[in-house]
Amino acid sequence: MYNNLRITGLASGMDTEEMIKGLMEAEKVRLNRVEQDKQLLVWKREIYNDLNKDYANFILKSRKNFGLTTTTSTGAFVSRSYENLTWVKKATSSDETIATVSSTSKAMNGNYEMEVKQLAEGVKAVSGEKVTVENGNNENLASQFELGNDAIIKFTIETKNGIKTFKFGNVEDADIKKSLNEISLNDVVKTINSAKVKDGEKEVSLGLKANYDANIDRFFLQTEDTGVGSKLKISADVDSYGKAFIDALNLNVNGAKYNIGDEKTGKSAVVNFDGAENIIMDSNQFTINGIDFNLKSIGAFTTTIGTDIDAFYDKIKQFVDDYNELVEKTSKLLTDKRYGDYKPLTADQKKAMEKEDIELWEEKAKSGLLRSDDLLSRTMQNSRTWMYNEVKDVEGSFNRLFQIGIDTEKYSRGVIGGKLVIDEVKLKDAIRKDPNGVLELFFKEPEYGKDKLKGVTSYMSEKDLSGEQIRAKRQQSGVVTRLYDNLISGMQDIIEKSGTGEDSNIYRNVKSNMLIEFVTKHGSISTIDKDVLQLEKRIDDLNDYLIRKENSYYSQFAAMEKAISRMNQQSMWLMQQFSSK
């Protein structure tokens, strides 16, 4: 407010400062009301955003718990088909010294015989003797291999992934541009391990693992790939320092001396599996009929596959518990009582209150802001309806949740509608009888590109689909798939209403294109954001008005004081005139 120094009430004797303050309090009523309206919108936006994050976290958590997504080393989310889930079946090996096993949901229950006849190997080249010359040291190549400081070491290594030429020495195109008395064998090791080659338009690793063990003075080199496709070939010019360096490493492959220019290849694994003989695999880790094998030694063993009923049940129970928690949070927001008498506090009101009293007041003021909210009601109604509807075109035994022992909680006073309850005996029985049928009921994906979904892909936003296409998509989807789609649709509506909040990446993790429409069509500005901006403009206008009004009051009272002062002066003059006669 206007804060120039003013001296008031000297002529009139009135406390004009307090009088103006009282007048301004009356004028500020409109400003307070607009600021309260803004605060209510800000609170409403926060509540929307908090709930939307709960929806997003529910989807991300349940996907991770079910194993429907995995996280890469870079933090990216990768989807996995429900046919490849690893917790559905329990796999055991009769001899884990020969092989360990695990399985996906695709594996059939039963016993499977396997004989490991040969393990897969890559190419290993190792120093048969110490590499450092007599009286030399391993601090640098010049001393370790009796090479001149200015010598240039150049050699080429070829693997399955490509060909790479290495050069060490004080020349422009060297991998390490230093004299050999400044380069160690460990520097060479690091260069080999980080080497890249071209694979079309992209770069890939050369595929080698090198190591130098100074304690035993030996050099080791092996291909990362195994199988007959893996290969190692080292070349160097005759009578070159490169050839002298490779020769000095005293490399052996499979117990025989390695000669420069020779191409060596690895071995593939050979197994017999349940009557199928001489199956060739390039790696010791492979999958047959949904069973993952990790071979360790030669020999025979039996793999037993069975449904892990307890693990299966626990996954579903965790999902139901988390879903019920989400229903409870949403239902509370939809039914919380609204306390109309508890308006947002003004700054002056807060100054007169204790912190705890402010918190209690604001808790009441925030209550019921989303009571009977259309967006939340629609999201929950769609989620509940499609949760219980029939899943079309299933191949298994179940097409409705109640068939596997999952139903809605019976109504009673105080019960929040829409929660799920599990009949443990019935659910475990369904898992035992038809585990794949239960998986299909939960996770079935629609047949994109066919019939009513012709031209529709899983990547498309439902805002670009017709009502008929959305219904067809829901009908063909499993109950969990449906729930995710309904929540995502509701989340997009909430984002248009209240924005993304501080962390927009959480929504991209749920669905990569989730924010495209909000950004392109709405400019990343939500409905509430626009309303808040309008109120802030109104607040600025009202503050300007109040400054003008306050200045006007001071001007009016100043004029009054001036007039009274003039009258006082005239009165004093008259009194002086009368008293002099």
C-alpha positions as CSV (number, residue, x, y, z in Angstrom):
1,M,0.0,0.0,0.0
2,Y,1.0,3.7,-0.2
3,N,3.7,4.3,2.4
4,N,4.8,7.9,2.1
5,L,5.3,9.6,5.5
6,R,2.1,11.4,6.4
7,I,1.3,13.7,9.4
8,T,-2.4,13.6,10.0
9,G,-5.0,15.0,12.4
10,L,-3.0,18.0,13.6
11,A,-5.7,20.5,12.9
12,S,-8.8,18.5,13.6
13,G,-7.5,16.5,16.5
14,M,-9.0,13.3,15.0
15,D,-7.1,10.1,14.5
16,T,-7.5,10.2,10.7
17,E,-4.9,7.4,10.3
18,E,-7.2,5.0,12.1
19,M,-10.2,6.3,10.3
20,I,-8.6,5.7,6.9
21,K,-7.4,2.3,8.0
22,G,-11.0,1.4,8.9
23,L,-12.3,2.7,5.6
24,M,-9.6,0.7,3.7
25,E,-10.6,-2.5,5.6
26,A,-14.1,-2.1,4.1
27,E,-12.6,-1.5,0.7
28,K,-10.3,-4.6,1.0
29,V,-13.3,-7.0,1.3
30,R,-13.5,-7.5,-2.4
31,L,-9.7,-8.1,-2.6
32,N,-9.8,-10.6,0.2
33,R,-12.7,-12.5,-1.5
34,V,-10.7,-12.7,-4.8
35,E,-7.6,-13.9,-3.0
36,Q,-9.6,-16.5,-1.2
37,D,-11.0,-17.7,-4.5
38,K,-7.5,-18.0,-5.8
39,Q,-6.3,-19.9,-2.8
40,L,-9.2,-22.4,-3.2
41,L,-8.2,-23.0,-6.8
42,V,-4.5,-23.5,-5.8
43,W,-5.6,-26.0,-3.1
44,K,-7.9,-27.7,-5.6
45,R,-5.0,-28.0,-8.1
46,E,-2.7,-29.4,-5.5
47,I,-5.3,-32.1,-4.5
48,Y,-5.9,-33.0,-8.1
49,N,-2.2,-33.3,-8.7
50,D,-1.5,-35.4,-5.6
51,L,-4.3,-37.8,-6.5
52,N,-3.1,-38.0,-10.1
53,K,0.4,-38.9,-8.9
54,D,-1.3,-41.6,-6.8
55,Y,-2.9,-43.0,-9.9
56,A,0.4,-42.9,-11.8
57,N,2.3,-44.5,-9.0
58,F,-0.3,-47.2,-8.7
59,I,0.1,-48.1,-12.4
60,L,3.9,-48.0,-12.2
61,K,4.1,-50.0,-9.0
62,S,1.7,-52.7,-10.1
63,R,3.3,-53.1,-13.5
64,K,6.7,-53.5,-11.7
65,N,5.2,-55.9,-9.2
66,F,3.7,-58.0,-11.9
67,G,6.9,-57.9,-14.0
68,L,5.1,-56.2,-16.9
69,T,7.9,-53.6,-17.0
70,T,11.6,-53.7,-16.4
71,T,14.0,-50.8,-16.0
72,T,17.1,-50.6,-18.2
73,S,20.5,-49.4,-17.0
74,T,19.7,-46.0,-18.4
75,G,16.4,-45.7,-16.5
76,A,14.1,-46.5,-19.4
77,F,11.0,-48.6,-18.9
78,V,10.7,-51.7,-21.1
79,S,7.4,-53.6,-21.5
80,R,7.1,-57.3,-21.1
81,S,4.3,-59.6,-22.3
82,Y,2.4,-61.4,-19.6
83,E,3.4,-64.7,-21.4
84,N,6.9,-64.0,-20.2
85,L,6.3,-63.4,-16.5
86,T,8.9,-65.2,-14.3
87,W,6.9,-65.5,-11.1
88,V,4.1,-67.7,-12.4
89,K,6.0,-71.0,-12.6
90,K,8.5,-72.6,-10.3
91,A,11.4,-74.3,-12.0
92,T,13.8,-76.6,-10.2
93,S,16.9,-78.4,-11.5
94,S,17.8,-81.9,-10.1
95,D,21.5,-80.9,-10.3
96,E,22.5,-77.2,-10.1
97,T,26.1,-78.0,-10.6
98,I,25.2,-78.9,-14.2
99,A,22.6,-76.2,-14.8
100,T,20.3,-73.7,-13.0
101,V,16.8,-73.1,-14.4
102,S,14.0,-70.6,-14.2
103,S,10.8,-70.3,-16.3
104,T,8.2,-67.9,-17.7
105,S,4.5,-68.3,-17.6
106,K,4.7,-69.8,-21.1
107,A,6.3,-73.0,-19.8
108,M,4.1,-76.1,-19.5
109,N,4.1,-77.9,-16.2
110,G,5.9,-81.2,-16.1
111,N,9.3,-82.9,-16.0
112,Y,11.9,-82.4,-18.7
113,E,15.2,-84.3,-19.3
114,M,18.3,-82.6,-20.5
115,E,21.8,-83.8,-21.3
116,V,24.6,-81.3,-21.7
117,K,27.1,-82.7,-24.2
118,Q,29.2,-79.6,-24.7
119,L,29.4,-76.1,-23.2
120,A,29.5,-73.0,-25.3
121,E,32.9,-71.2,-25.3
122,G,34.3,-68.1,-26.7
123,V,37.9,-67.7,-27.8
124,K,40.4,-67.3,-25.0
125,A,44.0,-66.2,-25.6
126,V,46.3,-66.2,-22.6
127,S,50.0,-65.7,-22.0
128,G,51.7,-69.1,-21.7
129,E,54.7,-67.5,-20.1
130,K,55.6,-64.2,-18.3
131,V,55.5,-61.3,-20.7
132,T,58.0,-58.9,-19.1
133,V,61.6,-59.2,-20.4
134,E,64.4,-60.0,-18.0
135,N,65.5,-57.0,-16.0
136,G,62.5,-55.1,-17.4
137,N,59.6,-53.5,-15.5
138,N,55.9,-53.2,-16.3
139,E,55.7,-49.5,-15.7
140,N,55.8,-48.8,-19.4
141,L,55.9,-50.6,-22.8
142,A,59.4,-49.5,-23.7
143,S,60.9,-51.1,-20.6
144,Q,58.6,-54.1,-20.4
145,F,59.2,-55.3,-23.9
146,E,62.6,-53.7,-24.8
147,L,61.1,-51.3,-27.3
148,G,62.5,-48.0,-28.2
149,N,60.7,-44.9,-26.8
150,D,59.9,-43.7,-30.3
151,A,58.7,-47.1,-31.6
152,I,55.1,-47.3,-33.0
153,I,53.1,-50.4,-32.1
154,K,50.4,-51.2,-34.6
155,F,48.2,-54.3,-34.9
156,T,44.6,-55.2,-35.9
157,I,42.1,-57.4,-34.1
158,E,39.1,-58.9,-35.8
159,T,36.1,-60.3,-33.9
160,K,32.5,-61.2,-34.8
161,N,31.5,-57.6,-34.4
162,G,34.1,-56.1,-36.8
163,I,37.8,-55.1,-37.4
164,K,39.7,-52.6,-35.3
165,T,43.3,-51.3,-35.8
166,F,45.2,-50.2,-32.7
167,K,48.1,-47.8,-32.8
168,F,50.3,-46.7,-29.8
169,G,53.1,-44.2,-30.0
170,N,53.9,-40.6,-30.6
171,V,52.1,-40.1,-33.9
172,E,49.0,-38.1,-34.9
173,D,46.6,-41.0,-35.5
174,A,47.6,-43.1,-32.5
175,D,45.0,-44.4,-30.0
176,I,47.3,-43.0,-27.3
177,K,49.6,-40.3,-28.6
178,K,52.5,-40.7,-26.3
179,S,56.0,-42.2,-26.4
180,L,56.1,-45.9,-25.3
181,N,57.9,-44.9,-22.1
182,E,54.7,-43.1,-21.2
183,I,52.3,-45.9,-22.0
184,S,51.7,-49.0,-19.9
185,L,50.2,-52.4,-20.7
186,N,47.2,-51.5,-18.6
187,D,46.7,-48.5,-21.0
188,V,46.6,-51.0,-23.9
189,V,44.1,-53.1,-21.9
190,K,41.8,-50.1,-21.4
191,T,41.9,-49.2,-25.0
192,I,41.0,-52.7,-26.2
193,N,38.1,-53.0,-23.7
194,S,36.6,-49.7,-24.8
195,A,37.1,-50.2,-28.6
196,K,34.2,-49.6,-30.9
197,V,33.5,-50.6,-34.5
198,K,30.8,-49.6,-37.0
199,D,27.7,-51.7,-37.4
200,G,25.9,-50.0,-40.2
201,E,25.0,-46.5,-38.9
202,K,25.7,-47.2,-35.3
203,E,28.8,-48.0,-33.2
204,V,29.1,-51.2,-31.2
205,S,31.7,-52.7,-28.9
206,L,34.5,-54.7,-30.5
207,G,33.4,-57.4,-28.1
208,L,36.7,-58.2,-26.3
209,K,37.7,-58.4,-22.7
210,A,41.4,-57.9,-22.0
211,N,43.2,-58.0,-18.7
212,Y,46.8,-57.8,-17.4
213,D,47.6,-59.4,-14.1
214,A,50.8,-57.9,-12.8
215,N,51.1,-60.3,-9.9
216,I,51.6,-63.2,-12.3
217,D,52.8,-61.1,-15.3
218,R,50.3,-62.6,-17.7
219,F,48.0,-61.1,-20.4
220,F,44.5,-62.4,-21.0
221,L,42.2,-61.8,-24.0
222,Q,38.8,-63.3,-24.7
223,T,35.8,-62.7,-26.8
224,E,32.6,-61.6,-25.1
225,D,30.5,-63.8,-27.5
226,T,30.5,-67.6,-27.3
227,G,29.6,-70.2,-29.9
228,V,31.0,-71.1,-33.3
229,G,30.2,-67.6,-34.5
230,S,32.6,-66.0,-32.1
231,K,36.1,-65.4,-33.5
232,L,39.5,-63.8,-32.8
233,K,42.1,-62.9,-35.3
234,I,45.2,-60.7,-34.6
235,S,47.2,-59.3,-37.4
236,A,50.4,-57.2,-37.7
237,D,52.9,-56.4,-40.4
238,V,56.0,-58.6,-40.7
239,D,59.1,-57.3,-38.9
240,S,57.0,-54.5,-37.3
241,Y,56.9,-53.4,-33.7
242,G,53.3,-54.5,-33.6
243,K,54.3,-58.1,-34.4
244,A,57.1,-57.9,-31.8
245,F,54.6,-56.7,-29.2
246,I,52.1,-59.5,-30.0
247,D,54.8,-62.2,-30.0
248,A,56.1,-60.9,-26.7
249,L,52.6,-61.6,-25.2
250,N,53.3,-65.3,-25.7
251,L,49.6,-66.0,-26.4
252,N,48.2,-69.5,-26.3
253,V,44.7,-70.6,-27.5
254,N,43.3,-73.9,-26.3
255,G,46.8,-74.9,-25.0
256,A,48.6,-74.3,-28.3
257,K,50.7,-71.3,-29.4
258,Y,48.8,-68.6,-31.2
259,N,50.4,-67.5,-34.5
260,I,49.7,-64.0,-35.8
261,G,47.1,-64.1,-38.6
262,D,45.4,-67.3,-37.4
263,E,41.6,-67.1,-37.0
264,K,40.3,-68.9,-34.0
265,T,36.6,-69.6,-33.3
266,G,34.6,-70.6,-30.3
267,K,32.4,-73.6,-29.5
268,S,28.6,-73.9,-29.3
269,A,26.7,-75.7,-26.6
270,V,25.3,-79.0,-27.6
271,V,22.3,-80.5,-25.6
272,N,19.7,-83.2,-25.8
273,F,16.3,-82.0,-24.6
274,D,13.4,-84.3,-23.8
275,G,14.0,-86.5,-26.9
276,A,15.3,-83.8,-29.2
277,E,19.0,-84.5,-29.8
278,N,22.0,-82.4,-30.7
279,I,20.4,-79.0,-30.2
280,I,23.1,-76.4,-30.9
281,M,23.1,-73.1,-28.9
282,D,25.6,-70.3,-29.2
283,S,25.4,-69.5,-25.5
284,N,25.2,-71.3,-22.2
285,Q,22.2,-69.2,-21.4
286,F,19.1,-70.0,-23.6
287,T,15.4,-70.6,-23.5
288,I,13.5,-73.7,-24.7
289,N,9.7,-73.8,-24.4
290,G,9.6,-71.0,-21.9
291,I,12.3,-72.6,-19.7
292,D,15.5,-70.6,-19.1
293,F,18.7,-72.7,-18.8
294,N,22.1,-71.6,-17.5
295,L,24.6,-74.3,-18.2
296,K,27.5,-74.8,-15.9
297,S,29.0,-78.2,-16.7
298,I,28.6,-81.4,-18.8
299,G,26.1,-84.0,-17.6
300,A,22.4,-85.0,-17.4
301,F,19.7,-83.5,-15.1
302,T,15.9,-83.1,-14.8
303,T,13.9,-79.9,-14.8
304,T,10.6,-79.8,-13.0
305,I,8.1,-77.1,-13.8
306,G,5.0,-76.3,-11.7
307,T,2.7,-73.4,-11.0
308,D,3.9,-71.3,-8.0
309,I,0.4,-70.9,-6.5
310,D,1.5,-68.9,-3.5
311,A,3.6,-66.5,-5.5
312,F,0.8,-66.1,-8.0
313,Y,-1.8,-65.4,-5.2
314,D,0.5,-62.9,-3.5
315,K,0.9,-60.9,-6.7
316,I,-2.8,-60.6,-7.1
317,K,-3.5,-59.9,-3.5
318,Q,-0.9,-57.1,-3.6
319,F,-2.6,-55.6,-6.6
320,V,-6.1,-55.8,-5.0
321,D,-4.8,-54.2,-1.8
322,D,-3.2,-51.3,-3.7
323,Y,-6.3,-50.9,-5.8
324,N,-8.5,-50.8,-2.7
325,E,-6.3,-48.1,-1.2
326,L,-6.7,-46.0,-4.4
327,V,-10.5,-46.5,-4.3
328,E,-10.5,-45.4,-0.6
329,K,-8.5,-42.2,-1.3
330,T,-10.6,-41.2,-4.3
331,S,-13.9,-42.0,-2.5
332,K,-12.8,-39.9,0.5
333,L,-12.2,-36.9,-1.7
334,L,-15.6,-37.4,-3.4
335,T,-17.5,-37.7,-0.1
336,D,-15.6,-35.4,2.3
337,K,-17.8,-32.8,4.0
338,R,-17.5,-29.2,2.8
339,Y,-17.3,-26.6,5.5
340,G,-18.5,-23.5,3.8
341,D,-17.9,-21.3,6.9
342,Y,-14.1,-22.1,6.8
343,K,-12.8,-19.7,4.1
344,P,-9.1,-19.4,3.4
345,L,-7.4,-17.1,6.0
346,T,-6.2,-13.7,5.0
347,A,-2.6,-12.6,5.9
348,D,-4.0,-10.4,8.7
349,Q,-6.0,-13.3,10.1
350,K,-3.0,-15.6,10.1
351,K,-0.9,-13.0,12.0
352,A,-3.4,-13.2,14.9
353,M,-3.4,-17.1,15.0
354,E,-1.1,-19.8,16.3
355,K,0.5,-22.2,13.7
356,E,-1.4,-25.2,14.9
357,D,-4.7,-23.2,14.8
358,I,-3.9,-22.2,11.2
359,E,-3.3,-25.8,10.2
360,L,-6.5,-27.0,11.7
361,W,-8.5,-24.2,10.1
362,E,-6.9,-24.9,6.6
363,E,-7.7,-28.6,7.0
364,K,-11.3,-27.7,7.3
365,A,-11.1,-25.1,4.5
366,K,-9.6,-27.7,2.1
367,S,-12.1,-30.4,3.0
368,G,-14.7,-31.3,0.4
369,L,-13.1,-29.2,-2.4
370,L,-13.5,-32.2,-4.8
371,R,-16.8,-33.4,-3.3
372,S,-18.9,-35.1,-6.0
373,D,-16.3,-34.0,-8.6
374,D,-17.3,-34.9,-12.1
375,L,-13.8,-36.0,-13.3
376,L,-13.1,-38.3,-10.3
377,S,-16.6,-39.7,-10.3
378,R,-16.3,-40.5,-14.0
379,T,-12.9,-42.1,-13.7
380,M,-13.9,-44.3,-10.8
381,Q,-17.3,-45.2,-12.4
382,N,-15.6,-46.3,-15.6
383,S,-12.9,-48.2,-13.7
384,R,-15.5,-50.1,-11.6
385,T,-17.8,-50.9,-14.5
386,W,-15.2,-52.3,-16.8
387,M,-13.6,-54.2,-13.9
388,Y,-16.6,-56.4,-13.5
389,N,-17.7,-56.6,-17.2
390,E,-17.0,-59.8,-19.3
391,V,-13.7,-60.1,-21.1
392,K,-14.4,-61.1,-24.7
393,D,-12.7,-63.7,-26.8
394,V,-10.7,-65.5,-24.0
395,E,-9.1,-68.8,-24.7
396,G,-9.0,-69.9,-21.0
397,S,-11.6,-70.9,-18.5
398,F,-12.4,-67.4,-17.1
399,N,-14.0,-64.2,-18.5
400,R,-15.2,-62.5,-15.3
401,L,-13.5,-61.7,-11.9
402,F,-16.1,-63.4,-9.7
403,Q,-15.3,-66.7,-11.4
404,I,-11.8,-66.7,-9.8
405,G,-13.0,-65.6,-6.4
406,I,-12.7,-61.8,-6.7
407,D,-15.8,-59.7,-6.1
408,T,-17.0,-56.4,-4.7
409,E,-17.3,-55.8,-1.0
410,K,-20.9,-56.2,0.2
411,Y,-22.6,-53.0,1.2
412,S,-22.9,-52.1,4.8
413,R,-22.8,-48.9,6.8
414,G,-19.4,-47.2,6.6
415,V,-18.2,-49.4,3.8
416,I,-16.6,-47.5,0.8
417,G,-18.2,-48.8,-2.4
418,G,-16.1,-50.4,-5.2
419,K,-13.5,-52.2,-3.1
420,L,-12.5,-55.7,-4.1
421,V,-12.5,-58.8,-1.8
422,I,-10.7,-62.1,-2.4
423,D,-11.9,-65.6,-1.7
424,E,-8.5,-67.1,-1.1
425,V,-9.6,-70.7,-1.5
426,K,-11.5,-70.0,-4.8
427,L,-8.7,-67.9,-6.3
428,K,-6.0,-70.5,-5.5
429,D,-8.2,-73.2,-6.9
430,A,-8.5,-71.2,-10.2
431,I,-4.7,-70.6,-10.3
432,R,-4.2,-74.4,-9.8
433,K,-6.7,-75.4,-12.5
434,D,-5.9,-72.8,-15.2
435,P,-3.0,-70.4,-14.4
436,N,-2.8,-69.1,-18.0
437,G,-6.5,-68.5,-18.0
438,V,-6.2,-66.3,-14.9
439,L,-3.3,-64.4,-16.5
440,E,-5.4,-63.9,-19.7
441,L,-8.3,-62.6,-17.6
442,F,-6.0,-60.1,-16.0
443,F,-3.7,-59.0,-18.8
444,K,-5.2,-59.9,-22.2
445,E,-4.4,-57.3,-24.9
446,P,-7.0,-56.3,-27.6
447,E,-6.4,-57.4,-31.2
448,Y,-5.3,-54.1,-32.7
449,G,-5.8,-53.7,-36.4
450,K,-8.7,-56.1,-36.7
451,D,-12.5,-55.5,-37.1
452,K,-13.6,-52.6,-35.0
453,L,-10.0,-51.8,-34.0
454,K,-8.8,-51.6,-37.6
455,G,-6.3,-48.8,-37.9
456,V,-5.9,-48.6,-34.1
457,T,-2.5,-49.2,-32.4
458,S,-1.6,-49.6,-28.7
459,Y,0.4,-46.3,-28.9
460,M,-2.6,-44.2,-29.9
461,S,-4.3,-41.9,-27.4
462,E,-7.9,-42.8,-26.7
463,K,-8.8,-39.1,-27.3
464,D,-8.2,-40.0,-31.0
465,L,-10.6,-43.0,-30.9
466,S,-14.3,-43.1,-31.4
467,G,-16.6,-44.3,-28.6
468,E,-17.2,-47.5,-30.5
469,Q,-13.4,-48.2,-30.8
470,I,-12.9,-47.5,-27.1
471,R,-15.7,-50.0,-26.2
472,A,-14.2,-52.6,-28.6
473,K,-10.8,-52.1,-27.0
474,R,-12.2,-52.4,-23.5
475,Q,-14.2,-55.6,-24.3
476,Q,-11.1,-57.4,-25.6
477,S,-8.9,-56.3,-22.8
478,G,-8.1,-58.0,-19.5
479,V,-9.3,-56.4,-16.3
480,V,-5.9,-55.0,-15.3
481,T,-5.3,-53.7,-18.9
482,R,-8.8,-52.1,-18.8
483,L,-8.1,-50.5,-15.4
484,Y,-4.8,-49.0,-16.6
485,D,-6.6,-47.6,-19.7
486,N,-9.4,-46.1,-17.7
487,L,-7.1,-44.5,-15.2
488,I,-4.9,-43.1,-17.9
489,S,-7.9,-41.6,-19.6
490,G,-9.0,-40.0,-16.3
491,M,-5.4,-38.8,-15.6
492,Q,-5.4,-37.0,-18.9
493,D,-8.6,-35.3,-18.0
494,I,-7.2,-34.2,-14.7
495,I,-4.0,-32.9,-16.3
496,E,-6.1,-30.8,-18.6
497,K,-7.9,-29.5,-15.5
498,S,-5.0,-29.0,-13.1
499,G,-1.7,-29.5,-15.0
500,T,1.1,-32.0,-14.3
501,G,2.5,-30.5,-11.1
502,E,6.2,-30.5,-10.4
503,D,7.1,-34.0,-11.9
504,S,5.7,-34.4,-15.4
505,N,8.1,-37.3,-16.2
506,I,6.0,-39.7,-14.0
507,Y,3.2,-39.4,-16.6
508,R,5.6,-40.1,-19.5
509,N,6.7,-43.2,-17.6
510,V,3.1,-44.4,-17.5
511,K,2.6,-43.7,-21.2
512,S,5.2,-42.0,-23.3
513,N,2.7,-39.9,-25.4
514,M,0.4,-39.1,-22.4
515,L,1.2,-35.4,-22.4
516,I,1.3,-34.7,-26.2
517,E,-2.3,-33.4,-26.3
518,F,-1.9,-31.3,-23.2
519,V,1.2,-29.7,-24.7
520,T,0.1,-29.3,-28.3
521,K,-3.6,-28.4,-27.8
522,H,-3.5,-26.6,-24.4
523,G,0.0,-25.2,-24.5
524,S,0.8,-26.9,-21.2
525,I,-1.6,-24.5,-19.4
526,S,-4.5,-26.1,-17.5
527,T,-8.0,-24.8,-16.9
528,I,-7.2,-24.0,-13.3
529,D,-3.9,-22.3,-14.4
530,K,-5.9,-20.0,-16.6
531,D,-8.4,-19.3,-13.9
532,V,-5.6,-18.5,-11.4
533,L,-4.0,-16.2,-13.9
534,Q,-7.2,-14.3,-14.4
535,L,-7.7,-14.0,-10.6
536,E,-4.1,-12.8,-10.2
537,K,-4.8,-10.1,-12.9
538,R,-7.9,-9.2,-10.9
539,I,-5.9,-9.0,-7.7
540,D,-3.3,-6.7,-9.3
541,D,-6.2,-4.4,-10.5
542,L,-7.8,-4.4,-7.1
543,N,-4.4,-3.5,-5.4
544,D,-4.0,-0.7,-7.8
545,Y,-7.5,0.5,-7.0
546,L,-6.9,0.3,-3.3
547,I,-3.7,2.4,-3.6
548,R,-5.6,5.0,-5.5
549,K,-8.5,4.8,-3.0
550,E,-6.2,5.2,-0.1
551,N,-4.4,8.1,-1.6
552,S,-7.8,9.6,-2.3
553,Y,-8.8,9.3,1.4
554,Y,-5.6,10.9,2.5
555,S,-6.1,13.7,0.0
556,Q,-9.7,14.3,1.2
557,F,-8.6,14.3,4.9
558,A,-5.7,16.5,4.1
559,A,-8.0,19.0,2.4
560,M,-10.3,18.8,5.5
561,E,-7.3,19.4,7.8
562,K,-6.3,22.3,5.6
563,A,-9.7,23.8,5.7
564,I,-10.0,23.4,9.5
565,S,-6.6,24.9,9.9
566,R,-7.6,27.9,7.8
567,M,-10.8,28.2,9.9
568,N,-8.8,28.0,13.1
569,Q,-6.5,30.8,11.8
570,Q,-9.5,33.0,10.9
571,S,-11.1,32.3,14.3
572,M,-7.9,33.3,16.1
573,W,-7.7,36.5,14.1
574,L,-11.3,37.4,14.9
575,M,-10.7,36.7,18.6
576,Q,-7.6,38.9,18.5
577,Q,-9.6,41.7,16.9
578,F,-12.4,41.6,19.5
579,S,-9.9,41.4,22.4
580,S,-8.0,44.5,21.2
581,K,-11.2,46.8,21.4
